Amino acid sequence: MDFPGLEDVNSTRMTPSAEQGNLSAEDSDFPDEAPQGSESILEGGDDRSVVTYEDGLAGDTESTDSDSSEEPEIAESFLATEFTGENDFDLPSQENSSPFETKSRLNLQKDEDFATWQRIIRVDAVRANGEWIMYSPSQAAVSEIKARGLAESVGLQDYDHLEPSRIFHAARLVTILEAYALYDPEIGYCQGMSDLLSPIIAVMEEDFLAFWCFVGFMKKARHNFRLDEVGIRRQLGLVSKIIKCKDSHLYKHLEKLQAEDCFFVYRMVVVLFRRELNLDQTLCLWEVMWADQAAIRAGIAQSAWGRMRLRAPPSDDLLLYAIAACVLQRRKLIIEKYSSMDEIMRECNSMAGQLDVWKLLDDAHDLVVNLHDKI
């Protein structure tokens, strides 16, 4: 087994980040306690700063379909801790502690991290919607006895209001996400990962196959969940550059609104358009994206593209071209009606169910054809 993304493990992150997910206050049982960090940005908040430890102390706490702000103890224990400098949280010093004591303390910290991940995974799993049911009749037909048995075996809680198919789906999410947290402890679990896993387990009935598919998927997506947000910022920068090259007038308007960093598409980047598209559209977009990546791995480059007369060369960043295309489709609305970054963010976060995935892919491929040599 190859450990995922060893070459990418450059972060100082030692424990889970403050949630990077995206649930609105309306989705929370405690709307007055809606989080204010990156997760609020995903839902349309106006705080564009990176979530830091100090932000966490102020009460900031990611989810895609979930928000763990309803559990104060989760938020408190989920603050990022780094074993350096002033934030060492009373870890024993090398001078005053034996190696055994230090190792024991670190192991205890890891156990606490995993316990935190478990609690948040279970909250997210129960909140997963049931739109996958029509695509997987065999899973939807699961018996109540089997569903509740699996739920009890993984420690699922507060699921009595769910029908058996959703209980079964939630229990599978818990099983695989906990396994991944152990497999890749540098990332562990961040809210948003349940959104990425849900379509996979909807079409794959064997948990072990779904797990390894998710591992492969996360090799590309794991940088979206790193505390330093370097991967996210690189992608937002590329979206900004695509818009600037394609439509200078729109870009100047974004500059005027101090929105040229394209932070308003943060959620689209983190969960790969999962929130804006239904399950069928998501699978279409992801499979086209994966096909491009497979073509690149197979060595189909620009020269081969020309010989094969393909409509567009394969791009490792097709998702980002699609996100830029989505913004460009709304250029007139943005220029004429919106006067702040918050308004643009609200527009982007209200696109769910309104996108034509095939038009989106056509426009994205047009951008690839015209701009791939410039970006």
URGI-V320020 format. One line per field, one symbol per residue. ss: DSSP state (H for helix, E for strand, - for the rest). phi: phi as a letter, one per 30 degrees, with the letter a starting at -180 (. if undefined). burial: + if it has 16 or more other C-alpha atoms within 10 Angstrom, else -. Layout:
ss: ???
phi: ???
burial: ???
This chain:
ss: -----HHH----------------HHH---HHH----HHHHH----------HHHHH----------HHH-HHHHHH-------HHH-----------HHHHHHHHHHHHHHHHHHHHHHHHHHHHH-----HHH-HHHH---HHHHHHHHHH----------HHHHHHHHHHHHHHHHHHHH---------HHHHHHHHHHH---HHHHHHHHHHHHHHHHHHH----HHHHHHHHHHHHHHHHH-HHHHHHHHH------HHHHHHHH--------HHHHHHHHHHHHHHHHHHH----HHHHHHH---------HHHHHHHHHHH--HHHHHHH---HHHHHHHHH-------HHHHHHHHHHHHHHH----
phi: .cddhedcdcdddcbeddecdacddddcdbedcedbceddddcjdcdcdddcddedddjdb.bccbbcddceddeddcddbbdbhdcdhidddddcbdedddddddddddddedddeeddeddddddddcddedcbedddcddddddddddddcidbhcddcdeddddddddededdddddddbddcibbdkdddddeddddcbdcddddddddedddeccdddcdddhdddddddddedddddddbddddddddedhbddhddcededdchiddccddddeddddddddddddddddidcdddedddhddbddbdceeddddddddddcedddddccbadddddddddcdeicccdddddeddddddedbddcd
burial: ---+--------+++++++++++++--+----++++++++++++++----+++-++--++++++++++++---+++++++++---------+---------+------+---++-+++++++++++++-+-++-----++-+----++-++--+-+--+---+++++++++++++++++++--+++++++++++++++++++-------++--++-++--++++++++--+++-++++++++++-+---++-++----+++++++++++++++++++++-+++-++--++-++--+---+-+---------+++++++++++++++++--+--++--+--+++++-+++-------+--++-++++++---+---
